C-alpha cells in the first residue's frame, strides 16, 4: 500500500515545486505579458501623465524617446519616427490632426537576448577566421501618446529587436 502512495506523492511534490517557481502566477512569454500591459493601460485612459509614467516605470520600462509639441504638423511628427514604432500617415492625421498639446513617450524593456556566431571555413574545412559572436537584444516597447496631459492613445509591441528601434540613421561610407 505504501508503494502506491509513493508515485502519487512524487507527482504532487513536482506540481507544488513547478507552481511555486520564481514567476508563479505571472505570464512568462512576452506576448502574454504584453496583453497584461495593454489591459492595464486601457484602464489608465484619461489618467494624468505622471500617474501613467510612474506605472510604466514600475514595470521596469525605461524611456527610449520622448518629445512634445503643440499642434504638430505631419512633418513634425515624422521627424521623431523610429523604424518599427513610427506613426503611419493615417495615424498622424487621426491623432494629431485635431490639434492640441501632445507628449509622446516611447518606453522599452529588455525581454531577452539571442546569440549567434559567424565565421569562415576554407575549401579544406579549416576555420580561416575566428568565430564572431553577435548578441541581439530583444525589447518590449510601449508608445504612449498624451494629449493635453492625459493618456490618449498607446500601442504595445511584445518583442522588437534592437535594430528595429534604431532611429533610421543611415551610414555612408
N, C-alpha and C positions, 0 to 999 in steps of 0.2 A: 504494500500500500504506500509506503514511503517512496518507492521508485516512481510511482505515477505522479506524485506531487512534485518531484524534483524537476522534470522538464517544464511543468507549468510555472513553477517559481522562477525559473530562468527566463521564460518569456515575459512574465510580469516585471521582473527586475530590469530586463532590457527595455521594455516600454517606458518604465519610470525614468531610466537614465536618458533615453533618447528624447523624452518630452521635457526634461529639465535641463536641456543644453543651454549654451550661452545666450542664444537668441530665442528662448522659449516664448511662443506667442507672437513674436514679431515676424513679419514677412522677410524671407531671406533673399528672394530674387529681386533684381532691380525693377522689373515690370510690376511686380506686386507692390513694392514699396512706392512706386510712382503713383499707383492708384490711391494709396493712403494719403500721399501728399495732395493729390487732386481733390479728394473728398474734404480734407481739412481746409484747403484754400477756397473751395466752393462755399464753405461755411463762413469764411472770412470776407466774402464780397461786401464792399461798402465799409469795411473797417479802416481805421486810420493807418497811415504809412508806418509809424513807429511800432504799432502793435503787430502788423503783418511781418515786418522785417525782423523783429525780435523772435517771432515764432519760427521763421525760416532759419534764423541763426541757431535756435535751439536744436534744430535738426542737423546741425554741424555743416551747413552750407556756408560758403564764403562768397563774397561779391567778386564777380569776374568783370563786370562792366556796369556803369551807371551813368545816366545822363538825364538832364531835364531841359524842358523848353516850353515856351508859351506860344500857343498857336503855331506849331511847327508845320512847315511845308513838307511835301513828299521828299524833296531833295534833302532837307534837314534830317529826316528820319533815315533815309537811305545811307547817309554818311556814317551812321552808327551801326549799320547792319553788320553782322558777323556771318560766317559761312552757312551753317546749318540752323542757327537760331534767328535768322533775319525775318523781318516783316515782308510779306508779299505785297504787291501793289494793291491788291484788293483789301488786305488788312490795313494798309496805310490809309486808304480812303475811308474805310469804315470806322477805324478807331480815332484817327487824328483829324479827319475831315471836319467834324462839327466844331473843332477848336476847344480851347481850354488850356489849363496849365497841366503839363504831363511830367511824370517821373517814370523812367524805365530802368529797372534793375534786373541784371542777369546774374543768377547765383549758380554755383557749381559745387558738387560734392564728389570726391573720388569714390567710385564703387567697385573698382577692380583694375587689374593690370593683365596684360598679355605680353609674353616674351617670345621672340623668335630669333633664330641665329641664321646668319648667311655666311657663305664662304665660297671659295672656288676650288675646283678639283681639275687637275690637268688630265691629259689623254691617257696617262698610265694609272690613273686612280689615286694619285697622291694629292694631298692638300697643298695648294700653292699660296694660299692667302689664309691668314689667321681668321678663325671664325669670329664674326662680329655679332654681338647680341644686341637686339633692338628691343627696348621696353616701350610698350604702348599703354598709356594710361586711359582709363575709361571713366567718364563722369556722368552723373545725373545732373540735369540742368533745369532750372526754373527761370522763366522770364515773366516778370510781374510788371504790369502797367498800372500806374496810379494816376487817376485824373482828379484834379482839384484835391489832392492829398488823401484820397481813399482808393482802395483796391478796385479797379475797374475791369481788369482782364488779366489772365495768366495762362501760361502754357508750360507743360512739363514734358521733358524728354527723358525717358528712363535711362538710356545709355547712348552717349556720344563719345567718340574717341577724341584725343587731344587735337588732332588735325582738323576736326570738324568745328572746333571752337576758335580757330585762327581768325584773325581779323581780315583776312583776304589780301594780305600784303604779298605781292609777287616779287621775287628776287630776280634781278637782271645780272647776267654775267658778261 
